[in-house]
Structures are given as structure tokens and as C-alpha cells.
């Protein structure tokens, strides 16, 4: 899992170096973000050497004075999207106040607002600052929003005073990280099959029929499922995307190849999420040589491809099957019809002509239509977040299915 470690200005900042090493030993990938004041206590070079990654120090450009560009200007969004946990240790009274009040005046505070990942905060400060009503109010505000607060230890402080305010022990911070990340792995024990990308149906050695698809939505689903602990098989059509970490990928080209691969992997899956844009038709005849251009109209006979969603859902048993519907009109009507006719449990539908949706984008606007009659319309959001919401709905449907069995066993 990817952890972003925010280091803020205080004597305890040096302890964050050891924290990086301990997090790596437990298998976490650590990205360090430092505030300007943190750099007064420890250098970015120390964290870069330990983490093996660039240390982010400024919202625009970097501390070396290099010129800001578009990449640096939106880097906080990119880091926010790939972060599984935001850990701030040590957290000063200042950063806690900014988080609580929504101030975004540097990279770390902007990242906090842009991220939907869980947050763990380990405060460290003077005893009077910790006990101040303003700090306690801010801490409670963050706790109410779901942040995990690792209370500071009592003891002798750098300022010469004694009392609560010393950064909690590394074991206590690590325990909090384990607790939060474990709660995010709610799909452990599940085997999830995901299909993604287009299929290509050849007319001749040069030309083919396909559907528009970048594969980004399906790959986001596969990544979300893997992050939450599932074993994931990804059956992918031709795309220009990297395989998500922990995902087993099977490459295919045609609808028939995808059908065979999906059926084979579905045998061992508990959930199937079929996001691929499978071509609905293929040429009856594939020419062995290139079709030459002529002046007369060209007629090509097409035949339907296998309906993979219907074929899988027909014999799903207790397994959960999710389909996708890319529409240009009457989205709800078409989605509900598909939900019933395909015997699916959930249809993820969108109007591909809507702003923020469609192809080759990093965002999507979808509505989730469930077999139990629940319609959940989501606003425009990154496809990574849409994927998480889909997994949440899968877990809800699984709980509904297991509930009657649990009640029966208690009778």
C-alpha cells in the first residue's frame, strides 16, 4: 500500500526518518511530504535516501528554485489519487489547525483536502500547546471526520517542560497504521474477476472493428479490488496501461478470446466486474489479404459476438456479477433493462456524452443500478474513486446476500 508521510516542523521530525524505515519493513511504499518548517530540523535528502523517492517540499516547483510547471501545479492531485493512507508524524499544532479549518497554503494541507484516503495524525508539541482549548477543539474536529489520532506521550519535552506532547512511540504509530490499513482490506478472501478495455474484430490484416475504450475504468476497478485485499484476475483487451500492483493480467484481443478467458477465470471467482467494451459484432469473414479501396460501395456481413455478461450471469449461482452500460440516451431505462435481462446484480451506467464522462478521461459520472432497487447517482469524480464506490456497493450486496443465510442458521 502507498503511504504519504507528512513531516512537519518540530524537534520530533528526526524520528520520522526511523518511521520511514519501519514502514518500509512492513511492506509499505512511502512518499514523504515535508513542510517548509520541517526542513529546519531535517533535510529532504535524508528522506529521499531512505525512501528511494523524490521528497515533495513545495506546492509549486521545489526548494531548489526550479521553475514551476503544470506538472508541479497539479502534483498534489496526483499524489492524493495514489495515496492509500495519509500519515502525519509529527503533526504540529499549526498543521492540525489548518487541517481542521480547511486552510490549504502548502503542499501538505492541499493534499489533505484533495485526498479521500484515511488519515492518521500523530501530534507532537509543547504541553501547553497540546492542552490549549483551540488545539483540543481542532483535534476533536478531525477525529469526528474520521481521522485516527495517535495521542502524544507524556514525558520530558525539548522545551524543558514535562507533560503530554511528546511524539508517540513508533510502535504505537505503526499499530495505528496497521489498524487503519487492515480495515481497508475488506475484500480479503475474495477472488475478483475484472474485464477491461476494448476487443478488436479483424476485417483483414490491416483493419478491424472495435469499441472506444481506454481501459482506465476497468483498470481502476482492478486496482481498487487488489488494494482492498482481493485476489484479482484482469482480462484485458489491447490498452496502453500498466498492470496494477498485485493484479494477475490475462491479455486478449477478440471478443471470443475474452469470452473464453472470462469463463475460465470466473470458475474460481466470487465476484465478476465486467467493464470491458466488447465489440457487439464481428465480420462473418476475415479476409486474408488487405481489402483494396475501390469506387463502388463495400458491403461487409457482420454477426453478433457472444454476450459475455449474459453468459456469465446466467450460471452465477451465489456469485455477484457487475456489468457496465455506456449509453447516449435514456440511461436509466436502458440500464434497468440490462440489469434484468442479463441477470446482473449491479449495472454501472453512464451517459458518455456528459461532461466529465466518456472515453480516455480520468473522471467519470455514473449511476449504480442494483438488483434490490437501489439507484445511486454519483457526481463527477476520478475513476479511482468511482472504482472504490463500486467496491463498496459490491460489499453491500454481498452482506445482503449473506444476511438471510445468517438468520436461517440462527433459527
PyMOL commands that set and color helices and strands:
alter all, ss='L'
color gray80, all
select helices_A, chain A and resi 11-25+37-40+44-51+70-73+75-82+93-101+107-114+127-131+133-144+170-184+216-227+255-266+308-314+331-341+383-409
alter helices_A, ss='H'
color red, helices_A
select strands_A, chain A and resi 2-7+29-34+85-91+118-123+148-149+153-156+162-166+191-196+200-202+208-210+231-236+247-251+271-274+281-283+302-304+320-327+346-351+363-364+367-370+375-377+381-382
alter strands_A, ss='S'
color yellow, strands_A
deselect
rebuild
show_as cartoon
